[in-house]
């Protein structure tokens, strides 16, 4: 707190003057004041004849007596005693016992003093309000600046991020580089009649690098760049959001060419009419103003808006139409090469052992986002520093991947021998069934060391990136999901609760096969259950039933059939490979964790399941066993454009 500023300001001197007046008036009124006595003592003195003069101040209910010996006393009486005192004084005055007589006084009010006293509470209230607002807004001059935009302008002094810092999103970078080129040389585009998009929407899962791409545009563009979050427009005061939108766009237009970046636009861009307040929601008024500002862009003004969200499905359609966000760029999870590029970016400045291969790390992390991969390398560096090692090795790299994927090890969670044995058979059941299914993804790791909420886990990963899944592959997934439960039933004849998550996942897959993917002959290639917005949940997606009770019963029967067939298939494979199942359990009990090479050695001579029968969706459609036409294999790294 700046005490010098407070002491120099007028507020301090006004408060000091008020205190001085109050203290002074109190002291002055107390100088030469007569002796205070009880009313009974005063009445006794009147009756004894020792009083010379009496004065009654009616408003203050005060009796003041001047005694014959020259002393003065004062008594305060209560309401109702005034009449009695006047009668007593009248009697004494008539009898000659009160030589100086008595007076009844009604004093006039001090208007200045009364006004000052009445204004003190109001002045104190004003001072308190000024103090509070100065704290909230950093000064009284900002009291009315709620409607000003909170956008931060990226200055040249800030650390710059460029497109060279972005990896794993080549398509998004290419699209955004076009924005940069337009701002740098708009005539090149105008010469061929091209119009730059007025808005660009970056959407994708969390952690894929949407905000990083926006920072790269800011570092590359060389024009004013305004950054703001969608939540900055929403305040407790009505109309503040719309006012801030206007102010933001006015600033951008004054400094055009310029870029506006709005992170988490779904905070204000949700579908209108989807909130509890209907169309009168303050958020919707902000959205309406944003729609007006974007639609009113001057084509030659050079103002471009970039927004990011991970919920494009809930944005208002008017916001996504051409003329506002013309271009929508998906920033998806990176593929194998993308993960490798991202790992190389985040590996800079970290000492790695020669044995560490980042491509191997990329293969072990399918589905990881850029943020996940950065976290993996950071965890590896932290573990290395904790152990005091000079370089990051493969062992700690594997541990870092496991920590990000399943959580840290629960070293304090001690399992007895029987529980460890059950867990070993459970995980071995998953692994064996997965390995015994032709065309299934290989098993990379099995462990019975507790992590997170799991007592153990089996890692089944594809060798190559997959963008779609066949019916046979989904049936394989169902079988090895239930492999742990089947192993418990086979060996202990008493399943545990450890398979609850496996059952949940298997049920979800089976239901999707029936209701979404049309993979049953009985119900056919029909999608059951329409997605519909829940109005009072911000248009979160829910499913409404658009089928009859008979169809619902048929769906349940087909789901049950898939689950039961997969369960039986897993059980049969475990029975057929009992020796391999026991062997993998023995190895797990000894070493706790097995890697891919060790698993493949134990499973070298498994009895594999026979290939599945051809399926065409109907018994009336005979399969063509000729197979697809032979075509030359293209290099996947080359563009097909």
C-alpha positions in Angstrom: 0.0 0.0 0.0 1.3 3.5 -0.9 1.1 5.3 2.4 2.7 8.5 1.1 0.0 8.8 -1.6 -2.7 8.4 1.0 -1.3 11.0 3.3 -0.9 13.5 0.5 -4.4 13.0 -0.9 -7.5 15.1 0.0 -9.3 12.1 1.6 -6.8 12.0 4.5 -7.2 15.7 5.3 -11.0 15.6 5.1 -11.1 12.7 7.6 -8.6 14.5 9.8 -10.7 17.7 9.9 -13.8 15.7 10.8 -12.0 14.0 13.7 -10.6 17.4 14.9 -14.1 19.0 14.9 -15.6 16.1 16.8 -12.8 15.9 19.4 -12.8 19.7 19.8 -16.5 19.9 20.4 -16.3 17.2 23.0 -13.5 18.9 24.8 -15.1 22.3 24.7 -18.4 21.0 26.0 -16.5 19.4 28.9 -14.7 22.5 30.2 -16.1 24.0 33.4 -19.0 21.5 33.5 -21.0 21.4 36.7 -21.0 18.4 39.1 -23.4 15.6 38.1 -25.7 14.4 40.8 -28.7 12.0 41.0 -32.3 13.4 40.6 -33.1 12.4 44.2 -30.1 14.4 45.6 -31.2 17.5 43.5 -34.8 17.2 44.8 -33.5 16.9 48.4 -31.5 20.1 48.0 -34.5 22.0 46.6 -36.7 20.8 49.6 -33.9 21.7 52.1 -33.8 25.4 50.9 -30.2 25.4 49.9 -30.9 26.3 46.2 -30.7 29.9 45.0 -31.7 29.5 41.3 -32.9 26.6 39.2 -32.9 26.1 35.4 -34.7 23.3 33.5 -33.5 22.5 30.0 -36.6 20.7 28.6 -35.2 19.3 25.4 -32.1 17.7 27.1 -34.1 16.8 30.3 -31.5 18.4 32.4 -32.0 20.2 35.8 -29.2 22.7 36.8 -29.2 24.2 40.3 -27.1 27.1 41.6 -26.7 26.6 45.4 -26.6 29.5 47.9 -22.9 28.6 48.6 -22.1 29.4 44.9 -21.7 25.8 43.7 -23.5 24.4 40.7 -24.9 20.9 40.3 -26.6 19.2 37.4 -29.1 16.3 37.3 -30.6 14.4 34.3 -34.2 13.3 34.8 -36.3 10.8 32.9 -39.5 11.5 30.9 -42.4 12.3 33.3 -40.3 13.8 36.0 -40.2 17.2 34.3 -43.7 18.1 35.4 -43.1 17.0 39.0 -39.9 19.1 39.2 -41.7 22.2 37.8 -44.5 21.8 40.4 -41.9 21.5 43.2 -39.9 24.5 42.0 -43.2 26.5 41.7 -44.1 25.7 45.3 -40.7 26.6 46.7 -40.6 29.8 44.7 -44.1 30.8 46.0 -43.0 30.2 49.6 -39.9 32.3 49.1 -37.5 29.4 49.6 -36.1 29.9 46.0 -34.7 33.4 46.0 -33.6 33.5 42.4 -36.6 31.7 41.1 -36.5 29.2 38.3 -36.5 29.1 34.4 -37.6 26.6 31.8 -35.3 26.8 28.8 -35.8 25.4 25.3 -32.4 25.9 23.6 -32.1 26.7 19.9 -30.2 24.1 17.7 -26.7 24.6 16.3 -27.5 24.1 12.6 -23.9 23.8 11.6 -23.1 21.2 14.2 -26.3 19.2 13.5 -25.6 19.2 9.8 -22.0 18.0 10.3 -23.1 15.2 12.6 -25.8 14.0 10.1 -23.3 14.1 7.2 -20.6 12.1 8.9 -22.1 8.6 8.1 -22.7 9.6 4.4 -19.1 10.9 4.1 -17.7 7.7 5.7 -19.8 5.6 3.3 -18.5 7.5 0.3 -14.9 7.1 1.5 -15.3 3.4 1.9 -16.8 3.0 -1.6 -14.0 5.0 -3.1 -11.4 2.8 -1.3 -13.1 -0.4 -2.5 -13.3 0.6 -6.1 -9.8 1.9 -6.1 -8.7 -1.6 -4.9 -10.9 -3.4 -7.5 -9.9 -1.3 -10.5 -6.5 0.0 -9.6 -7.7 3.6 -9.3 -10.8 5.7 -9.4 -10.1 6.7 -13.0 -10.9 3.1 -14.1 -14.2 2.9 -12.4 -16.1 3.2 -15.7 -13.8 1.1 -17.8 -15.6 -2.3 -17.4 -16.6 -2.1 -21.0 -13.0 -1.9 -22.3 -11.5 -4.9 -23.9 -9.1 -7.0 -21.9 -7.2 -8.2 -25.0 -3.4 -8.4 -24.6 -1.4 -7.1 -27.5 1.7 -9.2 -28.2 4.7 -6.9 -28.3 8.0 -7.5 -30.2 9.8 -7.7 -26.8 8.0 -10.9 -25.8 9.7 -14.3 -26.6 8.6 -15.1 -30.1 7.2 -18.5 -31.2 7.5 -19.3 -34.9 6.3 -22.1 -37.2 9.6 -23.8 -36.7 8.6 -24.5 -33.1 5.4 -26.3 -34.3 5.7 -30.0 -35.2 3.2 -32.7 -36.1 0.6 -30.3 -37.6 1.9 -29.7 -41.2 -1.5 -29.1 -42.7 -2.5 -26.5 -40.1 0.8 -24.7 -40.4 0.4 -24.6 -44.2 -3.1 -23.0 -43.9 -1.9 -20.4 -41.3 1.2 -19.5 -43.3 -1.2 -18.4 -46.1 -2.8 -16.0 -43.6 0.7 -14.6 -42.8 1.5 -14.3 -46.5 -1.8 -12.4 -47.2 -1.0 -9.9 -44.5 2.6 -9.4 -45.8 1.6 -9.3 -49.5 -2.1 -8.9 -50.1 -1.6 -7.8 -53.7 -0.5 -11.3 -54.7 -3.9 -12.7 -53.7 -5.9 -9.8 -55.1 -4.2 -10.2 -58.5 -5.9 -13.6 -59.0 -9.2 -12.5 -57.4 -8.6 -14.4 -54.2 -10.2 -13.3 -50.9 -8.5 -14.2 -47.7 -10.8 -15.8 -45.1 -12.2 -13.4 -42.5 -11.9 -15.9 -39.8 -10.0 -19.2 -39.0 -11.3 -21.7 -36.5 -8.8 -24.1 -35.0 -10.5 -27.1 -33.4 -9.3 -30.4 -32.0 -8.8 -32.3 -28.8 -7.1 -30.6 -25.8 -3.3 -30.6 -26.0 -2.9 -30.8 -29.8 -1.3 -27.4 -30.1 -4.1 -24.9 -31.1 -2.8 -22.1 -28.9 0.8 -22.9 -29.9 -0.2 -22.4 -33.6 -1.8 -19.0 -32.7 1.4 -18.0 -30.9 3.4 -19.0 -34.0 1.2 -16.8 -36.1 1.8 -13.9 -33.7 5.5 -14.4 -34.0 5.5 -14.7 -37.8 2.9 -12.2 -38.8 4.7 -9.0 -37.9 1.4 -7.2 -37.4 -0.5 -6.2 -34.2 -1.8 -9.4 -32.6 -4.5 -9.2 -30.0 -5.0 -12.2 -27.7 -8.0 -12.8 -25.5 -10.0 -15.6 -23.9 -13.7 -16.2 -24.4 -14.3 -16.0 -20.7 -12.9 -12.5 -20.6 -16.1 -11.2 -22.2 -18.4 -12.6 -19.5 -18.8 -10.4 -16.4 -21.4 -9.8 -13.6 -22.5 -6.6 -15.2 -25.1 -6.6 -18.0 -23.8 -5.4 -21.4 -20.1 -5.5 -20.5 -19.4 -8.5 -22.9 -20.9 -6.7 -25.9 -19.1 -3.5 -25.0 -15.8 -5.3 -24.8 -16.4 -7.0 -28.2 -17.0 -3.6 -29.8 -13.9 -2.1 -28.1 -11.7 -5.0 -29.2 -12.7 -4.8 -32.9 -12.3 -1.0 -32.8 -8.8 -1.4 -31.6 -8.0 -4.0 -34.3 -9.4 -1.8 -37.1 -7.5 1.2 -36.0 -4.3 -0.8 -36.1 -5.1 -2.8 -39.3 -3.7 -5.0 -40.6 -4.1 -7.0 -37.4 -5.0 -10.4 -36.0 -7.4 -11.2 -33.2 -6.9 -14.5 -31.4 -9.7 -15.7 -29.2 -8.9 -18.8 -27.1 -11.8 -21.1 -25.9 -14.4 -19.3 -28.0 -17.0 -21.9 -26.9 -17.2 -19.8 -23.6 -19.2 -17.2 -25.6 -20.0 -18.9 -28.9 -22.3 -21.7 -27.7 -25.5 -22.3 -29.6 -28.0 -19.6 -28.9 -31.1 -20.5 -26.9 -29.2 -23.4 -25.2 -28.8 -21.7 -21.8 -31.0 -21.3 -18.8 -31.6 -17.7 -19.6 -33.0 -18.4 -23.1 -32.2 -15.6 -25.6 -31.7 -13.0 -22.9 -28.5 -14.6 -21.6 -25.7 -12.1 -21.2 -23.4 -14.5 -23.1 -25.8 -14.5 -26.0 -25.8 -10.7 -26.2 -22.0 -10.9 -26.4 -22.3 -13.5 -29.2 -24.7 -11.4 -31.1 -22.3 -8.4 -31.0 -19.5 -10.7 -32.2 -21.6 -11.9 -35.1 -22.3 -8.3 -36.1 -18.6 -7.2 -35.8 -17.4 -10.2 -37.8 -20.0 -9.8 -40.6 -19.1 -6.1 -40.8 -15.4 -6.7 -41.6 -14.0 -4.5 -44.3 -12.6 -6.9 -46.9 -9.6 -4.5 -47.5 -9.2 -3.8 -43.8 -6.8 -6.6 -43.1 -8.4 -7.7 -39.8 -8.4 -11.5 -39.4 -9.8 -13.4 -36.5 -8.4 -16.7 -35.3 -10.3 -18.8 -32.7 -9.6 -22.0 -30.9 -11.9 -24.6 -29.3 -12.1 -28.3 -28.5 -15.9 -28.2 -28.8 -16.8 -27.2 -32.3 -20.1 -29.2 -32.1 -21.6 -26.8 -29.6 -20.8 -23.5 -31.5 -23.6 -21.5 -33.0 -24.2 -22.2 -36.7 -24.2 -18.5 -37.5 -20.7 -18.2 -36.2 -19.4 -21.0 -38.5 -21.0 -19.8 -41.7 -18.9 -18.5 -44.6 -18.2 -14.8 -44.1 -17.3 -15.3 -40.5 -15.2 -18.4 -39.9 -14.7 -19.3 -43.5 -11.9 -21.7 -42.8 -12.0 -24.5 -40.2 -8.8 -26.3 -39.5 -8.7 -29.6 -37.6 -5.7 -29.9 -35.3 -5.8 -33.7 -34.6 -3.7 -36.0 -32.6 -0.4 -36.5 -34.4 0.5 -39.7 -36.3 3.7 -41.6 -36.0 5.8 -39.2 -37.9 4.1 -36.2 -36.2 4.9 -37.6 -32.8 8.5 -38.2 -33.9 8.8 -34.5 -35.0 7.2 -33.3 -31.8 9.6 -35.4 -29.7 12.6 -33.9 -31.5 11.4 -30.4 -30.8 10.9 -31.1 -27.1 14.1 -33.1 -26.8 16.3 -30.0 -27.5 18.4 -29.2 -24.5 18.0 -32.6 -22.8 20.9 -35.1 -22.6 19.9 -38.5 -24.0 21.7 -41.8 -23.9 22.8 -43.1 -27.3 20.5 -46.1 -26.9 17.4 -43.9 -26.7 15.5 -43.9 -30.0 12.8 -41.2 -30.3 11.1 -43.1 -33.2 10.7 -46.1 -30.8 9.2 -43.7 -28.2 6.9 -42.4 -30.9 5.7 -46.0 -31.7 5.0 -46.6 -28.0 2.8 -43.5 -27.7 -0.1 -43.9 -30.2 -2.9 -41.4 -29.4 -0.7 -39.1 -27.4 -1.1 -35.4 -28.1 1.8 -32.9 -28.3 1.2 -31.9 -24.7 1.4 -35.6 -23.6 4.7 -36.1 -25.5 6.1 -32.9 -23.9 5.0 -34.3 -20.5 6.7 -37.6 -21.2 10.1 -36.0 -21.9 9.7 -33.7 -18.9 8.9 -36.7 -16.7 11.9 -38.5 -18.0 14.1 -35.5 -17.3 12.7 -35.2 -13.7 13.2 -38.9 -13.0 16.8 -38.6 -14.3 17.5 -35.7 -12.1 15.9 -37.5 -9.1 18.2 -40.5 -9.6 21.3 -38.2 -10.2 22.0 -39.7 -13.6 23.8 -37.6 -16.2 21.7 -38.8 -19.2 18.2 -39.9 -19.9 18.1 -43.6 -20.6 15.6 -46.1 -21.9 14.6 -47.4 -18.5 13.5 -44.0 -17.3 12.0 -43.2 -20.6 9.8 -46.3 -20.3 8.8 -45.3 -16.8 7.9 -41.8 -18.0 5.6 -43.2 -20.6 3.9 -45.4 -18.1 3.5 -42.5 -15.7 1.8 -40.4 -18.3 -0.3 -43.3 -19.5 -1.4 -45.0 -16.3 -0.1 -42.8 -13.4 2.8 -43.2 -11.0 3.6 -46.5 -9.4 1.9 -47.2 -6.1 4.9 -48.5 -4.2 3.0 -48.3 -0.9 0.2 -50.5 -2.1 1.4 -53.9 -1.0 -0.5 -57.0 -2.3 -0.3 -60.4 -0.6 0.7 -63.5 -2.6 -2.8 -64.6 -3.5 -3.8 -61.2 -4.8 -0.6 -60.9 -6.8 -1.3 -64.3 -8.3 -4.9 -63.4 -9.3 -3.6 -60.2 -10.9 -0.9 -62.1 -12.7 -3.4 -64.6 -14.2 -5.8 -61.7 -15.0 -3.2 -59.8 -17.0 -1.8 -63.0 -18.5 -5.3 -63.8 -19.7 -5.5 -60.5 -21.6 -2.1 -60.9 -23.1 -2.5 -64.6 -24.2 -5.9 -64.0 -25.9 -4.6 -60.9 -27.7 -1.5 -62.9 -28.9 -3.6 -65.9 -30.0 -5.9 -63.9 -32.3 -4.7 -63.6 -35.9 -4.3 -60.1 -37.2 -4.5 -58.6 -33.8 -2.1 -55.9 -32.5 1.0 -57.2 -30.7 1.4 -57.2 -26.9 4.1 -54.8 -26.0 4.1 -55.0 -22.2 2.6 -56.7 -19.2 3.0 -55.6 -15.6 1.5 -56.5 -12.2 2.9 -53.3 -10.5 0.0 -51.1 -9.3 -0.4 -47.8 -11.1 -3.2 -45.3 -10.5 -6.4 -47.2 -9.8 -5.2 -50.4 -11.6 -3.5 -53.4 -10.0 -1.7 -54.1 -13.3 -2.2 -53.6 -17.0 -1.5 -55.1 -20.4 -0.3 -52.8 -23.3 -1.5 -53.8 -26.7 -0.3 -51.4 -29.4 -0.4 -51.4 -33.2 2.8 -51.5 -35.2 1.4 -49.0 -37.7 -1.1 -46.1 -37.5 -4.7 -47.1 -38.0 -7.5 -44.8 -39.0 -10.3 -47.3 -39.2 -11.2 -50.6 -37.6 -12.7 -53.7 -39.2 -15.4 -55.9 -37.8 -12.9 -58.8 -37.2 -10.6 -56.4 -35.3 -13.5 -55.3 -33.1 -14.4 -58.9 -32.3 -10.7 -59.5 -31.4 -10.9 -56.5 -29.0 -14.0 -57.9 -27.3 -12.2 -61.2 -26.8 -9.0 -59.9 -25.3 -10.9 -57.4 -23.2 -12.7 -60.4 -21.5 -9.5 -62.5 -21.4 -8.8 -61.4 -17.8 -12.2 -62.3 -16.6 -12.1 -65.7 -18.4 -8.7 -66.5 -16.8 -10.0 -65.8 -13.3 -13.0 -68.1 -14.0 -10.7 -70.8 -15.5 -8.1 -70.9 -12.7 -9.9 -69.7 -9.5 -13.6 -70.4 -10.4 -14.4 -67.2 -8.6 -14.0 -63.9 -10.6 -13.1 -60.7 -8.9 -14.2 -57.1 -9.3 -11.0 -56.3 -11.2 -12.7 -56.9 -14.5 -15.3 -54.2 -14.0 -13.6 -51.7 -16.3 -13.0 -54.5 -18.9 -16.7 -55.3 -18.9 -17.6 -51.7 -19.3 -15.4 -51.2 -22.3 -16.4 -54.4 -23.9 -20.1 -53.5 -23.5 -19.5 -50.1 -25.1 -17.7 -51.7 -28.1 -20.5 -54.3 -28.6 -23.2 -51.7 -28.4 -21.4 -49.4 -30.9 -21.1 -52.4 -33.3 -24.9 -52.9 -33.1 -26.2 -49.3 -32.9 -23.7 -47.3 -34.8 -21.7 -49.5 -37.2 -24.4 -51.9 -38.4 -22.3 -55.0 -37.8 -25.1 -57.5 -37.2 -27.1 -59.4 -39.7 -30.3 -59.3 -37.7 -30.5 -55.5 -37.4 -28.6 -54.5 -40.5 -26.7 -51.4 -41.5 -29.0 -49.0 -39.6 -28.0 -46.4 -37.0 -30.1 -46.6 -34.0 -30.4 -43.6 -31.6 -30.3 -40.1 -32.9 -28.0 -37.4 -31.4 -30.0 -34.5 -30.2 -29.0 -31.4 -28.2 -30.0 -31.1 -24.6 -31.3 -27.6 -24.4 -30.5 -26.9 -20.8 -27.1 -28.5 -20.9 -25.6 -26.1 -23.4 -26.4 -28.5 -26.3 -24.3 -31.3 -24.9 -25.0 -34.3 -27.1 -27.4 -37.0 -25.9 -29.2 -39.9 -27.6 -32.9 -40.0 -28.1 -34.5 -43.4 -28.8 -36.1 -43.4 -32.2 -36.9 -47.1 -32.3 -39.5 -49.4 -30.9 -39.5 -51.6 -27.8 -39.1 -54.7 -30.0 -36.0 -53.2 -31.7 -34.6 -52.2 -28.2 -35.0 -55.8 -27.1 -33.3 -57.0 -30.3 -30.4 -54.6 -29.7 -29.9 -55.9 -26.1 -30.0 -59.5 -27.5 -27.3 -58.7 -30.1 -25.1 -57.0 -27.6 -25.4 -60.0 -25.3 -24.6 -62.3 -28.2 -21.4 -60.4 -29.0 -20.3 -60.4 -25.4 -21.1 -64.1 -24.8 -19.4 -65.2 -28.0 -16.2 -63.2 -27.1 -16.2 -64.5 -23.6 -16.4 -68.1 -24.8 -13.8 -67.5 -27.4 -11.4 -66.1 -24.7 -12.1 -69.0 -22.4 -11.5 -71.6 -25.2 -8.1 -70.0 -26.2 -7.0 -70.0 -22.5 -7.9 -73.7 -22.2 -6.1 -74.5 -25.4 -2.9 -72.7 -24.2 -2.9 -73.5 -20.5 0.8 -74.2 -20.4 1.7 -70.8 -22.0 -0.7 -69.1 -19.5 1.1 -70.7 -16.5 4.5 -69.8 -18.0 3.6 -66.2 -18.4 2.3 -66.1 -14.8 5.5 -67.6 -13.4 7.5 -65.0 -15.3 5.3 -62.1 -14.0 5.5 -63.3 -10.4 9.3 -63.3 -10.7 9.9 -60.1 -12.7 6.6 -58.2 -12.3 7.0 -56.6 -15.7 7.6 -58.2 -19.1 8.5 -56.5 -22.3 7.6 -57.4 -25.9 10.6 -59.6 -26.6 10.1 -61.6 -23.4 6.4 -62.0 -24.1 7.0 -63.2 -27.7 9.5 -65.8 -26.5 7.0 -67.3 -24.1 4.2 -67.2 -26.7 6.3 -68.6 -29.5 4.2 -71.7 -30.0 0.6 -70.6 -29.1 -2.4 -72.4 -30.5 -3.9 -69.6 -32.6 -7.5 -69.1 -33.3 -8.7 -70.1 -36.8 -9.3 -67.1 -39.2 -12.8 -65.8 -38.9 -15.4 -66.6 -41.5 -16.1 -64.2 -44.3 -19.0 -61.8 -43.4 -21.1 -59.9 -45.9 -23.8 -58.7 -43.6 -26.4 -61.2 -44.9 -26.6 -64.9 -45.7 -28.1 -64.0 -49.0 -24.9 -62.3 -50.1 -22.2 -64.7 -51.1 -18.7 -63.5 -50.5 -16.3 -63.1 -53.5 -13.2 -65.0 -52.5 -11.2 -63.4 -55.3 -10.0 -60.6 -53.0 -9.1 -57.0 -54.1 -7.3 -56.1 -57.2 -3.5 -55.8 -57.0 -2.3 -52.2 -57.1 1.2 -50.9 -56.5 1.8 -49.6 -53.0 2.4 -45.9 -52.8 4.9 -44.1 -50.6 2.7 -42.9 -47.7 5.1 -40.0 -47.0 4.5 -38.4 -50.4 1.5 -36.1 -51.0 -1.2 -37.4 -53.3 -2.2 -33.9 -54.4 
